[in-house]
Amino acid sequence: MTGERQLLSGDDAVALAALHAGVRLGTGYPGTPSTEILETFDRLGGHAQWSPNEKVAFEVALGVAFAGARTLVTMKHVGLNVAADPLFTATYTDVQGGLVVVSADDPGMASSQNEQDNRHYSRAAGAPTLEPSDSQEAYDYTRLAFELSERWKIPVLLRLTTRVCHSKTVVVPRPPVADLPEPTFVRDIPARVMIPAYAKPSHHRLRAKLEEIAAWNEAEGPVRVDQGDPTLGIVSTGISAAHAREAAPTASHFTFGMTYPVPFGRIRAFAAGVERLLVIEEGDPILVDELRAAGIPATGKDAMYRFGELSVARVRRILADDRSPEPVMPKGKPPELCQGCAHRDVFQALKELDCIVSGDIGCYTLGVLPPFQAMDTCVCMGASIGVGLGLRHVLPAEQARRVVSVIGDSTFVHSGLTGLAEMVYNPPPTGHLVMILDNGTTAMTGLQEHPGTGRLLDHSTTNKMRFEEIARAMGIPNVHVVETLDKDRPLRDLIAELLAKPELSLIVTRQPCVLAAPKIRFYDKAAAEAMRERTCAAGEAT
């Protein structure tokens, strides 16, 4: 209900704001810590869908915005790498409906392969950026982002971080937006067809937009100033601001919500009233470097605090210029593949055969840990196939024949198809073996659907990709589907047989995730009942 206090996570607050802002379609690819946004949006009654990957999700959202409707596209920080191609050109275009791009960064790498700071994308792509520090701001800034996007006809980046995404704070929602225009297509070729003749003036138009947005940020952008002890002034954004205010309650604080373009004038005025200006920011020293470049005397954190999440305790150490070694966190229980997980048989076989395993992103990445230690590389989504092919091309033949690429079902849909095309187009002399570990879900991020499950985001039935048929159609001669519980043909023997052939091979191991299996049976039963009802209704109609 609007106007009533609610305890919401940042992800839930973004979803509620999207609903209240009149978003017609939410797209994305699941990835911690962003996943819950679209799931909540769907649960609240919004129209949400998972895309095969973040690039496609962004492009679908861009089409929605070109049609004059509001749209939200969500992803984790590394997902924006995949969507960067359309992002960098989309900022040149004029969108008609509001387009908000959520990048959920993961400082500290709670569930990621790197801790990149996506504020760099703001500057590189020319995307105005808002950064909330709690759930109320996540709600408010999401709605503001749509207003700014439509005012300047530009995609707006909403940068969240793990702590904002998953922490819960009080939110007081506002009434939903009313009287939004109905989607319609208005032809505007120079603003949307980015051939060089149109892209060159569009780049100038983008820079003019950013100058106007910077002026707006200077005049009325979301800023909070608390005048305290003038000996110390702290400039901060996002969750860092919450930590800084608790760590130094008596200092003067300048917190701003639109972090690109930066409101240099307002910060310069604040800096003039304090003796020392300290920038507290999580991740890379982006803001402090920009302030110094603008001639504003500012100091930042020591390089040792560039890694991991900030906290109140760490900010206090920064304030004290404490560079002593930080306390070592007690080790927790290491992650492992679930008992009964079908992937266990795969990695046991690969270990016994002493394979060189080119791995990928997913819960099966845990095959690198004891007792298997059967993964030798893991870089990014879909890299297993390309990296495996590279190893095959140059290693001595006796080593090359041991190389296997291992990829999950959701990851294969995300980025593995082009790797398979590369394998067919440029086959190594020794051949190659790819294994798709199909557990019927996107397990690592919370059992989401993907095009290979035959179910949509809300688990209703849709078309289903069949990996073995795709592989055969692409020209791979040896394609095998193995139910991992089927002991008639040991998986180890099949892998050894295919590794001995100088040919291209694909094995699809198929067994539902032990956590998802009960839900999958429920979804299948519901789909069968719906089909029977439709059949009966059709029979009665005739």
C-alpha positions as CSV (number, residue, x, y, z in Angstrom):
1,M,0.0,0.0,0.0
2,T,1.3,3.5,-0.8
3,G,2.0,5.8,2.1
4,E,2.4,2.9,4.6
5,R,5.8,2.1,6.0
6,Q,7.3,-1.2,4.6
7,L,10.4,-3.0,5.5
8,L,12.0,-3.8,2.1
9,S,15.4,-4.9,0.7
10,G,16.9,-2.6,-1.9
11,D,16.0,-5.1,-4.6
12,D,12.4,-5.2,-3.5
13,A,12.3,-1.4,-3.3
14,V,13.5,-1.1,-6.9
15,A,10.8,-3.6,-8.0
16,L,8.1,-1.8,-6.1
17,A,9.2,1.5,-7.6
18,A,9.2,0.0,-11.1
19,L,5.7,-1.1,-10.6
20,H,4.6,2.3,-9.3
21,A,6.5,4.0,-12.1
22,G,4.4,2.2,-14.7
23,V,7.1,-0.2,-16.1
24,R,5.6,-2.2,-19.0
25,L,8.3,-4.8,-19.2
26,G,11.2,-5.8,-16.9
27,T,14.0,-7.8,-18.5
28,G,17.3,-9.2,-17.3
29,Y,19.5,-12.2,-16.5
30,P,19.7,-13.6,-13.0
31,G,22.8,-12.8,-11.1
32,T,23.5,-12.2,-7.4
33,P,22.8,-9.6,-6.0
34,S,20.3,-8.4,-8.6
35,T,18.1,-11.5,-9.1
36,E,15.3,-10.7,-6.7
37,I,14.4,-7.4,-8.5
38,L,12.6,-9.1,-11.4
39,E,11.3,-11.9,-9.2
40,T,9.6,-9.4,-6.9
41,F,8.4,-7.3,-9.8
42,D,6.7,-10.4,-11.2
43,R,5.2,-11.3,-7.9
44,L,3.8,-7.8,-7.5
45,G,2.0,-8.2,-10.8
46,G,4.5,-6.6,-13.2
47,H,5.5,-8.2,-16.5
48,A,9.0,-9.6,-16.2
49,Q,11.0,-12.1,-18.2
50,W,14.5,-13.7,-18.2
51,S,16.5,-13.3,-21.3
52,P,19.2,-15.6,-22.5
53,N,21.9,-13.1,-21.5
54,E,22.3,-9.4,-20.5
55,K,23.0,-8.2,-24.0
56,V,19.7,-9.5,-25.2
57,A,17.8,-8.3,-22.2
58,F,19.2,-4.8,-22.8
59,E,18.3,-4.8,-26.4
60,V,14.7,-6.0,-25.7
61,A,14.4,-3.1,-23.1
62,L,15.8,-0.7,-25.7
63,G,13.1,-1.7,-28.1
64,V,10.5,-1.1,-25.4
65,A,11.9,2.3,-24.8
66,F,11.9,3.1,-28.5
67,A,8.1,2.2,-28.5
68,G,7.5,4.9,-25.8
69,A,7.0,2.6,-22.8
70,R,8.9,2.5,-19.5
71,T,11.3,-0.4,-19.0
72,L,13.7,-1.8,-16.5
73,V,16.7,-4.1,-17.3
74,T,18.6,-5.7,-14.4
75,M,21.9,-7.5,-14.1
76,K,24.9,-7.9,-11.8
77,H,28.1,-6.0,-12.4
78,V,29.8,-8.5,-14.7
79,G,26.5,-8.7,-16.6
80,L,27.0,-5.1,-17.7
81,N,30.2,-6.3,-19.5
82,V,27.9,-8.4,-21.7
83,A,25.5,-5.6,-22.2
84,A,28.2,-3.0,-22.8
85,D,27.9,-3.2,-26.6
86,P,24.4,-1.9,-26.8
87,L,24.9,0.4,-23.8
88,F,27.6,2.4,-25.4
89,T,25.5,3.1,-28.5
90,A,22.1,3.4,-26.7
91,T,23.3,6.5,-24.9
92,Y,23.8,8.1,-28.4
93,T,20.1,7.4,-29.2
94,D,17.0,9.2,-28.2
95,V,14.7,6.8,-26.2
96,Q,11.1,7.7,-26.0
97,G,10.1,5.8,-22.9
98,G,12.2,5.7,-19.7
99,L,15.0,3.1,-19.8
100,V,16.6,2.3,-16.4
101,V,19.6,-0.1,-16.3
102,V,20.3,-1.7,-12.9
103,S,23.9,-2.7,-12.3
104,A,24.3,-4.5,-9.0
105,D,27.9,-4.5,-8.1
106,D,29.5,-7.1,-5.7
107,P,32.4,-5.5,-3.8
108,G,34.0,-8.2,-1.8
109,M,33.0,-10.9,-4.4
110,A,30.4,-12.6,-2.2
111,S,29.3,-14.4,-5.4
112,S,31.4,-13.2,-8.3
113,Q,34.6,-13.7,-10.1
114,N,35.7,-10.1,-9.8
115,E,34.8,-6.9,-7.9
116,Q,34.9,-4.4,-10.8
117,D,33.5,-0.9,-10.1
118,N,30.8,-0.1,-12.6
119,R,31.0,3.6,-12.0
120,H,33.6,3.4,-14.8
121,Y,30.8,2.5,-17.2
122,S,29.1,5.8,-16.3
123,R,32.0,7.8,-17.5
124,A,32.9,5.6,-20.5
125,A,29.4,5.2,-21.9
126,G,28.1,8.7,-20.9
127,A,25.3,7.2,-18.8
128,P,23.8,9.4,-16.0
129,T,24.1,7.4,-12.8
130,L,22.2,7.3,-9.5
131,E,23.5,5.5,-6.4
132,P,21.1,4.8,-3.5
133,S,22.4,4.3,0.1
134,D,19.3,2.4,1.4
135,S,16.0,1.0,0.4
136,Q,14.1,4.3,0.6
137,E,16.6,5.9,-1.8
138,A,16.5,2.8,-4.0
139,Y,12.7,3.3,-4.3
140,D,13.0,7.1,-4.8
141,Y,16.0,7.0,-7.2
142,T,14.3,4.3,-9.4
143,R,11.3,6.6,-9.9
144,L,13.6,9.6,-10.4
145,A,15.7,7.6,-13.0
146,F,12.6,7.1,-15.2
147,E,11.8,10.9,-15.0
148,L,15.4,11.8,-16.0
149,S,15.5,9.2,-18.7
150,E,12.4,10.6,-20.4
151,R,13.3,14.2,-19.9
152,W,16.7,13.8,-21.7
153,K,15.7,10.7,-23.7
154,I,18.7,8.8,-22.4
155,P,19.3,5.5,-20.6
156,V,20.0,6.0,-16.9
157,L,22.2,3.7,-14.8
158,L,21.0,2.8,-11.3
159,R,24.1,1.4,-9.5
160,L,23.4,-0.8,-6.5
161,T,25.8,-2.8,-4.3
162,T,25.4,-6.0,-2.5
163,R,24.7,-4.4,0.9
164,V,22.0,-2.1,-0.6
165,C,20.5,-4.9,-2.6
166,H,20.1,-7.3,0.4
167,S,19.8,-5.1,3.5
168,K,16.3,-4.1,4.6
169,T,15.3,-0.6,5.6
170,V,12.0,1.3,5.9
171,V,10.4,2.5,2.7
172,V,7.4,4.8,2.5
173,P,6.0,4.4,-1.1
174,R,4.3,7.2,-3.0
175,P,1.2,6.9,-5.2
176,P,1.7,5.2,-8.6
177,V,2.2,7.3,-11.6
178,A,-1.0,7.9,-13.5
179,D,-1.8,8.8,-17.1
180,L,1.4,7.5,-18.8
181,P,1.0,7.7,-22.6
182,E,0.3,4.4,-24.4
183,P,3.2,3.0,-26.4
184,T,3.4,4.0,-30.0
185,F,6.1,4.0,-32.6
186,V,7.3,7.4,-33.8
187,R,9.9,7.2,-36.6
188,D,13.1,9.1,-35.8
189,I,15.8,7.7,-38.1
190,P,18.6,10.2,-37.2
191,A,18.2,9.5,-33.5
192,R,18.1,5.7,-33.7
193,V,20.0,4.4,-36.7
194,M,23.6,4.7,-35.6
195,I,25.4,4.7,-38.9
196,P,28.4,7.1,-38.9
197,A,26.4,9.9,-40.6
198,Y,23.9,9.9,-37.7
199,A,26.2,8.7,-34.9
200,K,28.6,11.7,-35.3
201,P,26.0,14.3,-34.5
202,S,24.5,12.0,-32.0
203,H,27.7,12.0,-30.0
204,H,27.6,15.8,-29.9
205,R,24.0,15.6,-28.8
206,L,25.0,13.1,-26.0
207,R,27.6,15.5,-24.6
208,A,25.1,18.4,-24.7
209,K,22.6,16.2,-22.8
210,L,25.3,15.4,-20.2
211,E,26.0,19.1,-19.8
212,E,22.4,19.8,-19.2
213,I,22.1,17.0,-16.7
214,A,25.2,18.2,-14.9
215,A,23.5,21.6,-14.6
216,W,20.4,20.0,-13.2
217,N,22.5,18.0,-10.7
218,E,24.1,21.3,-9.6
219,A,20.8,23.0,-9.1
220,E,18.4,20.4,-7.9
221,G,20.0,16.9,-7.9
222,P,19.6,14.7,-4.8
223,V,22.1,16.0,-2.2
224,R,22.2,15.9,1.6
225,V,24.5,18.2,3.5
226,D,25.0,18.0,7.2
227,Q,27.1,20.8,8.7
228,G,29.1,19.5,11.6
229,D,32.7,19.9,12.8
230,P,34.4,22.0,10.1
231,T,37.8,20.3,10.7
232,L,36.6,17.3,8.7
233,G,34.3,17.2,5.7
234,I,33.3,13.8,4.2
235,V,32.1,13.3,0.7
236,S,30.4,10.0,0.1
237,T,27.9,8.1,-2.0
238,G,25.8,5.0,-1.8
239,I,26.3,2.6,1.1
240,S,29.6,4.3,1.9
241,A,27.6,7.3,3.1
242,A,25.7,5.2,5.7
243,H,29.0,3.8,7.0
244,A,30.6,7.3,7.1
245,R,27.8,8.9,9.0
246,E,27.9,6.2,11.7
247,A,31.7,6.2,11.9
248,A,32.0,10.0,12.1
249,P,28.7,11.4,13.4
250,T,30.2,14.8,14.3
251,A,31.9,15.5,11.0
252,S,30.4,17.5,8.2
253,H,28.9,15.3,5.5
254,F,28.1,15.8,1.8
255,T,26.2,12.9,0.3
256,F,24.9,13.0,-3.3
257,G,22.7,10.6,-5.2
258,M,23.5,11.4,-8.9
259,T,27.1,10.4,-9.0
260,Y,27.6,11.1,-12.7
261,P,27.7,13.8,-13.9
262,V,29.4,14.9,-10.6
263,P,28.1,18.2,-9.0
264,F,31.5,19.7,-8.8
265,G,30.2,23.2,-7.9
266,R,28.3,22.0,-4.9
267,I,31.2,19.9,-3.7
268,R,33.6,22.8,-4.2
269,A,31.3,25.0,-2.0
270,F,31.2,22.3,0.7
271,A,34.9,21.9,0.6
272,A,35.4,25.6,1.1
273,G,33.8,25.3,4.5
274,V,35.9,22.5,5.9
275,E,39.6,22.2,6.7
276,R,40.1,18.7,5.4
277,L,38.0,17.0,2.7
278,L,37.9,13.2,2.8
279,V,36.3,11.0,0.2
280,I,34.8,7.7,1.4
281,E,34.0,5.4,-1.5
282,E,33.8,1.7,-1.9
283,G,35.9,0.2,-4.7
284,D,38.2,2.2,-7.0
285,P,39.4,5.8,-6.2
286,I,37.1,7.2,-8.9
287,L,35.5,10.1,-7.1
288,V,38.7,11.3,-5.3
289,D,40.6,11.3,-8.5
290,E,37.9,13.3,-10.3
291,L,37.8,15.9,-7.5
292,R,41.5,16.4,-7.6
293,A,41.4,16.7,-11.3
294,A,38.8,19.4,-10.9
295,G,41.1,21.3,-8.5
296,I,39.2,20.4,-5.3
297,P,41.8,19.4,-2.6
298,A,40.6,16.0,-1.4
299,T,42.1,12.9,0.2
300,G,41.0,9.3,-0.1
301,K,41.5,6.0,1.5
302,D,44.7,4.1,1.5
303,A,45.1,1.5,-1.3
304,M,44.6,-1.4,1.2
305,Y,40.9,-0.4,1.5
306,R,40.3,-0.6,-2.2
307,F,39.5,-4.3,-1.8
308,G,36.3,-5.7,-0.4
309,E,33.3,-4.0,1.1
310,L,33.6,-1.1,3.4
311,S,32.1,-1.2,6.9
312,V,31.8,1.2,9.8
313,A,34.9,-0.4,11.4
314,R,36.9,-0.1,8.2
315,V,35.8,3.6,7.7
316,R,37.0,4.3,11.3
317,R,40.3,2.9,10.3
318,I,40.4,5.1,7.2
319,L,39.6,8.1,9.3
320,A,42.4,7.3,11.7
321,D,44.8,6.5,8.8
322,D,45.3,3.1,10.3
323,R,47.4,1.0,7.9
324,S,48.1,-1.8,10.2
325,P,47.0,-5.3,9.0
326,E,43.3,-5.8,9.3
327,P,41.9,-8.5,11.6
328,V,41.6,-11.8,9.7
329,M,38.0,-13.0,9.4
330,P,37.4,-16.5,10.8
331,K,37.1,-19.0,8.0
332,G,33.7,-20.4,7.4
333,K,32.7,-23.7,6.0
334,P,33.8,-23.9,2.4
335,P,31.1,-24.3,-0.2
336,E,30.7,-27.7,-1.9
337,L,28.5,-29.5,-4.4
338,C,25.3,-30.7,-2.8
339,Q,25.1,-34.3,-1.6
340,G,23.4,-36.2,-4.4
341,C,24.3,-33.5,-7.0
342,A,24.7,-35.1,-10.5
343,H,27.8,-33.0,-11.1
344,R,29.7,-35.1,-8.6
345,D,29.8,-38.0,-11.0
346,V,31.1,-35.8,-13.7
347,F,34.0,-34.4,-11.8
348,Q,34.9,-37.7,-10.3
349,A,35.2,-39.1,-13.9
350,L,37.2,-36.1,-15.1
351,K,39.5,-36.4,-12.1
352,E,40.1,-40.2,-12.6
353,L,40.9,-39.5,-16.3
354,D,43.3,-36.7,-15.3
355,C,41.5,-34.3,-17.7
356,I,42.5,-30.7,-18.3
357,V,39.2,-29.0,-17.5
358,S,38.3,-25.6,-18.9
359,G,35.5,-24.6,-16.6
360,D,32.7,-22.0,-16.5
361,I,30.4,-20.0,-14.2
362,G,27.8,-21.8,-12.2
363,C,27.4,-24.1,-9.1
364,Y,29.5,-26.7,-11.0
365,T,32.5,-24.3,-10.6
366,L,32.7,-25.9,-7.1
367,G,34.2,-28.9,-8.9
368,V,37.5,-27.0,-8.4
369,L,37.4,-27.7,-4.7
370,P,38.2,-30.8,-2.8
371,P,37.6,-33.7,-3.1
372,F,37.6,-33.3,-6.9
373,Q,39.9,-30.4,-7.8
374,A,38.8,-31.1,-11.3
375,M,38.8,-27.6,-12.9
376,D,41.8,-25.8,-14.3
377,T,40.3,-22.5,-15.6
378,C,37.3,-20.3,-15.0
379,V,37.1,-16.8,-16.4
380,C,33.6,-15.7,-17.4
381,M,30.3,-16.9,-18.7
382,G,30.8,-19.1,-21.8
383,A,34.6,-19.0,-21.7
384,S,35.0,-22.7,-21.1
385,I,34.6,-23.6,-24.7
386,G,36.8,-20.9,-26.2
387,V,39.5,-21.4,-23.6
388,G,39.3,-25.2,-24.1
389,L,39.7,-24.7,-27.9
390,G,42.7,-22.5,-27.4
391,L,44.4,-25.1,-25.2
392,R,43.6,-27.8,-27.8
393,H,45.1,-25.8,-30.6
394,V,48.6,-25.3,-29.1
395,L,49.2,-28.0,-26.5
396,P,51.2,-31.1,-27.4
397,A,48.9,-33.8,-28.8
398,E,49.2,-36.0,-25.7
399,Q,48.0,-33.1,-23.5
400,A,45.5,-31.6,-26.0
401,R,43.6,-34.9,-26.0
402,R,43.0,-34.5,-22.3
403,V,41.3,-31.1,-22.6
404,V,37.5,-31.0,-21.8
405,S,35.2,-27.9,-21.7
406,V,32.6,-28.0,-19.0
407,I,29.6,-25.6,-19.1
408,G,26.2,-25.5,-17.4
409,D,22.8,-25.4,-19.2
410,S,21.9,-21.8,-18.4
411,T,25.5,-20.7,-19.1
412,F,25.5,-22.5,-22.4
413,V,22.4,-20.6,-23.5
414,H,23.9,-17.4,-22.2
415,S,27.3,-17.5,-24.0
416,G,28.1,-21.0,-25.1
417,L,26.4,-21.1,-28.4
418,T,29.0,-18.9,-30.1
419,G,31.7,-21.1,-28.6
420,L,30.2,-24.1,-30.2
421,A,30.1,-22.3,-33.5
422,E,33.8,-21.5,-33.1
423,M,34.5,-25.2,-32.4
424,V,32.7,-26.3,-35.6
425,Y,34.3,-23.5,-37.7
426,N,37.9,-23.9,-36.4
427,P,38.2,-27.5,-35.1
428,P,41.5,-28.4,-33.4
429,P,43.5,-31.2,-35.0
430,T,42.8,-33.4,-32.0
431,G,39.1,-32.6,-32.0
432,H,37.4,-31.4,-28.8
433,L,34.9,-32.5,-26.1
434,V,32.3,-30.2,-24.6
435,M,30.2,-31.3,-21.7
436,I,26.9,-29.5,-20.9
437,L,25.9,-30.2,-17.3
438,D,22.1,-29.8,-17.6
439,N,20.4,-29.7,-14.2
440,G,17.3,-28.1,-15.5
441,T,17.7,-24.7,-13.8
442,T,19.9,-21.7,-13.1
443,A,21.0,-23.2,-9.8
444,M,23.7,-20.9,-8.4
445,T,21.4,-17.8,-8.4
446,G,18.4,-19.4,-6.9
447,L,16.8,-21.9,-9.3
448,Q,15.6,-19.5,-12.0
449,E,14.4,-20.6,-15.5
450,H,16.1,-20.2,-18.8
451,P,15.4,-21.1,-22.5
452,G,16.6,-24.7,-21.9
453,T,14.0,-25.4,-19.2
454,G,10.9,-24.8,-21.2
455,R,9.5,-22.5,-18.5
456,L,9.2,-18.7,-18.2
457,L,10.2,-16.5,-15.2
458,D,6.8,-17.3,-13.6
459,H,7.4,-21.0,-14.3
460,S,4.7,-21.3,-16.9
461,T,5.3,-23.4,-20.0
462,T,7.0,-22.0,-23.1
463,N,9.2,-23.3,-26.0
464,K,12.3,-25.3,-25.0
465,M,15.8,-25.3,-26.5
466,R,17.2,-28.8,-27.0
467,F,21.0,-28.7,-26.8
468,E,21.6,-32.0,-28.5
469,E,19.5,-31.1,-31.5
470,I,21.3,-27.7,-31.8
471,A,24.7,-29.5,-31.7
472,R,23.7,-31.9,-34.4
473,A,22.3,-29.1,-36.5
474,M,25.6,-27.3,-36.2
475,G,27.5,-30.3,-37.5
476,I,29.0,-31.9,-34.4
477,P,29.4,-35.6,-35.3
478,N,29.4,-37.2,-31.8
479,V,26.5,-36.1,-29.6
480,H,25.5,-38.1,-26.6
481,V,22.8,-37.5,-23.9
482,V,23.5,-39.2,-20.6
483,E,21.1,-39.5,-17.7
484,T,23.7,-39.5,-14.9
485,L,21.6,-41.9,-12.8
486,D,21.8,-44.4,-15.7
487,K,24.6,-46.8,-14.7
488,D,24.3,-49.0,-17.9
489,R,27.0,-47.0,-19.6
490,P,29.5,-45.5,-17.1
491,L,30.1,-41.8,-17.9
492,R,33.9,-42.3,-17.4
493,D,34.1,-44.8,-20.2
494,L,32.1,-42.5,-22.6
495,I,34.4,-39.6,-21.8
496,A,37.5,-41.7,-22.4
497,E,36.1,-43.0,-25.7
498,L,35.4,-39.5,-27.0
499,L,38.7,-38.1,-25.9
500,A,40.5,-40.8,-27.9
501,K,38.7,-39.6,-31.1
502,P,40.2,-36.7,-33.2
503,E,36.7,-35.5,-33.7
504,L,34.3,-33.0,-32.2
505,S,32.0,-34.3,-29.5
506,L,29.3,-33.1,-27.1
507,I,28.0,-34.8,-24.0
508,V,24.8,-33.5,-22.4
509,T,24.6,-34.9,-18.8
510,R,20.9,-34.5,-17.8
511,Q,19.7,-34.8,-14.2
512,P,17.6,-32.2,-12.4
513,C,19.2,-30.3,-9.6
514,V,18.4,-32.0,-6.3
515,L,17.1,-28.7,-4.9
516,A,15.0,-27.9,-8.0
517,A,13.6,-31.4,-8.6
518,P,10.5,-31.1,-6.4
519,K,9.7,-27.8,-7.9
520,I,10.2,-29.1,-11.4
521,R,7.8,-32.0,-10.8
522,F,5.3,-29.5,-9.5
523,Y,5.6,-27.2,-12.5
524,D,5.4,-30.2,-14.9
525,K,2.3,-31.4,-13.2
526,A,0.7,-28.0,-13.3
527,A,1.5,-27.7,-17.0
528,A,0.0,-31.2,-17.7
529,E,-3.2,-30.2,-15.9
530,A,-3.4,-27.0,-17.9
531,M,-2.9,-28.9,-21.1
532,R,-5.7,-31.3,-20.2
533,E,-8.1,-28.4,-19.4
534,R,-7.3,-26.7,-22.7
535,T,-7.9,-30.0,-24.6
536,C,-11.2,-30.6,-22.8
537,A,-12.3,-27.0,-23.5
538,A,-11.4,-27.4,-27.2
539,G,-13.3,-30.7,-27.4
540,E,-16.4,-29.1,-25.8
541,A,-16.2,-26.2,-28.2
542,T,-16.3,-28.5,-31.2
